[in-house]
Amino acid sequence: MIRVVLVESSLELIPESIQNHPAVISDSRRRKKKPKDMILDDSKHHAAMKNLPKKEKRGRPDIVHSCLLSLVDSAVEDLEIYVHTINNEIIWVNRETRIPRNYNRFIGLFEQLYKEKRIEANGKVLLEVIDGSLDDVLEGEVIVMREGESLDNFKRALDSEKITVCIGAYPHGDFEEETYEIFEKANAKFAGFGEAPRTSLYVVNRVLALYEISKGLIDFC
């Protein structure tokens, strides 16, 4: 079994400190939604984000969108998906969820999730903001994908009964110190694709492909 956790994901509601900024108000009127109920998006709220702490890691829900599409599209059936956000929320994503391919519909869905805490359809829970923290979802052999590392630890972990792979889902920077402390407590090992910077989506796709090959789910030609 493999569990993928998108860590410190650039996904959050618009912070209270910038809800009255003209850029936010303008978008709020256009969408006919209250600022507090909208997801922060750098492409729309860039001017408002200038003084936000850690602004280089925030306002990129498109990264989460693209990664989730790849995860639910994969051939891996024994896959568990979690999103850990920059504000330390934990979102469970049902493997069978059909993530909207249209970005605006994706944003609308996750704004609904933040409001209702759970999304259901046909009696099945598809998305849920769950109680707990990052510590609680790190199970089995924990591998953290990080720039500058080799694949050795990941390859060895493929033989484990359960592997949790942590992938940063933000545009710039490194994991926070408190996140590294959690990794340390979980006895996490680090792996990566060499020195070159890689996007979150690249890492997700490579991890999935290597796992699929190792389990014989796809042929390597």
C-alpha positions in Angstrom: 0.0 0.0 0.0 1.2 3.5 -0.8 0.0 6.7 0.9 0.8 10.0 -0.7 0.7 13.2 1.4 0.9 16.6 -0.3 2.7 18.5 2.5 2.4 22.2 3.3 0.1 22.5 0.3 -0.6 26.0 -1.0 -4.3 25.7 -0.3 -6.1 28.0 2.2 -9.0 30.4 2.5 -8.2 34.1 2.2 -6.7 35.2 5.5 -8.7 37.7 7.5 -5.8 40.3 7.4 -6.4 40.9 3.6 -10.1 40.3 3.2 -10.7 44.0 2.8 -8.0 44.6 0.2 -9.4 46.1 -3.1 -8.1 43.1 -5.1 -10.0 40.7 -2.8 -13.2 42.8 -2.7 -13.2 43.1 -6.5 -12.9 39.3 -6.9 -15.5 38.8 -4.2 -18.1 41.0 -6.0 -17.4 39.3 -9.3 -17.9 35.9 -7.8 -20.7 36.9 -5.5 -19.0 35.3 -2.6 -17.8 36.6 0.8 -14.0 37.0 0.9 -13.8 34.7 4.0 -15.3 31.9 1.9 -12.9 32.1 -1.0 -9.6 30.3 -1.6 -6.5 32.4 -1.8 -5.1 32.6 -5.4 -2.0 34.5 -6.3 -3.2 35.0 -9.8 -6.1 37.1 -8.5 -5.0 38.3 -5.1 -1.3 39.0 -5.8 -1.5 42.7 -4.8 -3.2 41.8 -1.5 -0.6 39.1 -0.7 2.5 41.4 -0.6 2.7 41.6 3.1 1.6 38.1 4.0 4.1 35.9 5.9 5.6 33.2 3.8 3.9 34.7 0.7 6.3 32.8 -1.6 4.6 29.5 -0.5 1.0 30.7 -0.6 -1.8 31.2 -3.1 -1.1 28.4 -5.5 -4.0 26.0 -5.3 -3.4 25.1 -8.9 -0.5 23.0 -7.7 -2.8 20.9 -5.5 -5.3 20.7 -8.4 -2.8 19.2 -10.9 -1.3 16.8 -8.3 -4.7 15.5 -7.3 -5.7 14.9 -10.9 -2.6 12.7 -11.4 -3.1 10.8 -8.2 -6.8 9.9 -8.9 -5.9 9.1 -12.5 -3.2 6.6 -11.6 -3.4 2.8 -12.0 -2.6 2.3 -8.3 -5.6 0.9 -6.5 -4.1 0.6 -3.0 -3.5 4.4 -2.9 -4.4 6.7 -0.1 -4.4 10.4 -0.6 -4.0 13.2 2.0 -3.6 16.9 1.6 -1.7 18.7 4.5 -2.2 22.4 4.0 0.0 25.3 4.9 -2.3 26.0 7.8 -1.9 22.4 9.1 -5.3 21.2 8.1 -5.6 17.6 7.0 -7.9 16.7 4.0 -8.6 13.1 3.2 -9.3 12.5 -0.5 -11.3 9.4 -1.5 -9.4 7.5 -4.1 -12.6 7.3 -6.2 -13.3 11.0 -6.1 -13.6 12.6 -9.6 -11.6 15.8 -9.1 -13.0 18.4 -11.5 -10.6 19.0 -14.4 -11.8 22.5 -14.8 -9.8 24.7 -12.4 -12.7 27.0 -11.4 -14.9 24.0 -10.6 -12.1 22.6 -8.5 -11.9 25.9 -6.5 -15.6 25.9 -6.0 -15.5 22.3 -4.7 -12.8 23.0 -2.2 -14.5 26.2 -1.1 -17.6 24.1 -0.4 -15.4 21.6 1.5 -13.9 24.3 3.7 -17.5 25.4 4.5 -19.1 22.0 5.1 -16.0 20.0 6.2 -17.2 17.0 4.2 -18.4 16.4 0.6 -20.6 13.4 0.0 -22.3 11.9 -3.1 -24.5 8.8 -3.3 -23.9 8.0 0.3 -20.1 8.0 -0.1 -17.7 10.5 1.5 -15.5 11.9 -1.2 -13.5 14.7 0.6 -13.2 15.4 4.3 -11.4 17.8 6.5 -10.4 15.5 9.3 -9.3 16.0 12.9 -5.6 15.4 13.4 -2.2 16.7 12.2 0.6 15.7 9.9 2.0 13.3 12.6 -1.2 11.2 12.4 -1.0 10.4 8.7 2.7 9.4 8.6 2.5 5.6 8.7 4.7 2.7 7.7 8.0 3.5 5.9 8.0 7.3 5.5 9.8 8.8 2.6 10.1 12.5 2.1 10.9 13.7 -1.5 13.4 16.5 -1.4 15.7 18.3 -3.9 19.3 17.1 -3.9 18.6 13.5 -2.8 19.0 10.2 -4.6 16.3 7.6 -5.2 18.0 5.0 -3.1 15.7 5.2 0.0 12.6 5.3 -2.1 13.6 2.2 -4.1 14.3 0.3 -0.9 11.0 1.4 0.6 9.1 -0.1 -2.4 9.5 -3.5 -0.7 7.7 -2.3 2.5 4.2 -3.4 3.2 3.2 0.2 3.6 4.9 3.3 2.4 4.0 6.9 3.0 5.5 9.4 0.5 5.5 13.1 1.4 5.7 15.6 -1.4 5.8 19.4 -0.9 2.9 21.1 -2.8 4.0 24.7 -2.8 5.8 26.8 -5.4 9.0 28.0 -3.6 11.1 27.4 -0.5 11.7 24.4 1.8 9.6 22.6 4.4 9.2 24.5 7.7 11.3 23.6 10.7 8.3 22.2 12.6 7.6 20.0 9.6 11.2 18.6 9.7 10.7 17.9 13.4 7.6 15.8 12.6 9.5 14.0 9.9 12.3 13.2 12.4 9.8 11.8 14.9 8.4 9.6 12.1 12.0 8.3 11.3 11.5 9.6 7.8 14.1 9.0 5.1 14.8 11.4 2.2 14.8 10.7 -1.5 14.7 12.7 -4.7 15.5 13.1 -8.3 19.0 14.7 -8.0 20.1 18.3 -7.7 17.8 19.9 -10.3 14.7 21.6 -9.0 11.5 19.6 -9.8 7.9 20.7 -9.7 5.4 19.0 -7.4 3.6 17.5 -10.3 6.8 16.1 -11.8 7.6 14.4 -8.5 4.0 13.0 -8.1 4.1 11.6 -11.6 7.5 10.0 -11.2 6.7 8.5 -7.8 3.5 7.0 -9.2 5.2 5.6 -12.3 8.0 4.0 -10.3 5.5 2.4 -7.9 3.3 1.2 -10.8 6.3 -0.4 -12.4 7.5 -2.0 -9.2 4.1 -3.6 -8.6 3.8 -4.8 -12.2 0.8 -2.5 -12.9 2.4 -1.2 -16.1 5.1 -2.5 -18.4 8.4 -0.7 -18.7 9.3 -0.6 -22.4 
